[in-house]
Amino acid sequence: MDKIKLVVFNEYALGYIMPEKPDTVYTLADSVLRGAPFRVMTEPYYIGTRDTVRLAGKQDFDDFRVVFRGYDKLEEYEYDTNQK
């Protein structure tokens, strides 16, 4: 079974990628202060050739002020375990 990836998109959005939609980042939180475009609704981001995506870690959840508890299940989610 493929895992859900917890990611940081372009350093301005925290989200996740479902295994069946590998080109779409669903948003948990984003920040216009970090460069996110202003959006009225939280529609997903589509990964283009110029976008950067990296695995998120616990520190990213802290930085975006999202509670990590519940996402720390390695059997269900893939995330950066090297981050403090």
C-alpha positions in Angstrom: 0.0 0.0 0.0 1.3 3.4 -0.9 1.5 6.0 1.8 0.2 9.6 1.8 3.1 12.0 1.5 3.3 15.0 3.8 5.0 17.8 1.9 6.1 21.4 1.7 5.2 23.0 -1.7 7.4 25.8 -2.9 8.3 26.6 0.7 5.0 28.4 1.2 2.4 25.6 1.6 2.2 22.6 3.9 0.1 19.8 2.4 -0.2 16.2 1.4 -0.1 14.1 -1.8 -2.4 11.2 -2.2 -0.9 8.1 -3.9 -3.6 8.1 -6.7 -3.0 11.9 -7.5 0.8 12.3 -7.5 0.7 15.7 -9.3 -1.7 17.4 -6.7 -0.9 18.9 -3.4 -3.8 19.2 -1.0 -3.4 22.1 1.4 -3.2 21.9 5.1 -1.9 25.5 5.5 -0.2 28.1 3.4 1.3 31.5 4.0 1.1 34.6 1.8 4.0 35.9 3.9 6.1 33.1 2.5 4.9 33.7 -1.1 1.7 31.8 -1.5 -0.8 33.4 -3.9 -3.9 34.9 -2.3 -6.8 32.4 -2.6 -10.4 32.7 -1.4 -10.8 28.9 -1.2 -8.2 26.3 -0.4 -8.2 24.5 -3.7 -5.2 22.1 -4.3 -2.0 23.1 -5.9 -1.0 21.3 -9.1 2.7 20.5 -9.4 4.3 22.0 -12.4 7.9 21.8 -13.8 9.0 24.9 -11.9 7.6 23.9 -8.5 9.6 22.4 -5.7 8.2 19.7 -3.4 9.9 18.1 -0.4 8.9 15.9 2.4 7.7 17.8 5.4 8.8 17.1 9.0 7.7 17.9 12.5 9.4 21.3 12.3 7.5 22.2 9.2 4.2 21.5 11.0 5.4 23.8 13.9 6.4 26.5 11.4 3.0 26.4 9.7 1.3 26.2 13.1 -0.4 22.9 12.3 -0.6 20.2 15.0 1.5 17.2 14.0 -0.3 14.7 16.3 -2.3 12.3 14.2 0.1 12.6 11.2 2.9 10.8 13.0 1.8 7.4 11.9 4.6 5.9 9.8 2.3 3.1 8.6 0.0 5.6 7.0 2.1 8.7 6.2 5.5 9.3 4.6 7.3 12.3 6.1 10.9 13.5 6.9 11.8 11.7 10.1 15.2 13.3 10.2 13.8 16.7 11.1 13.4 17.6 14.7 
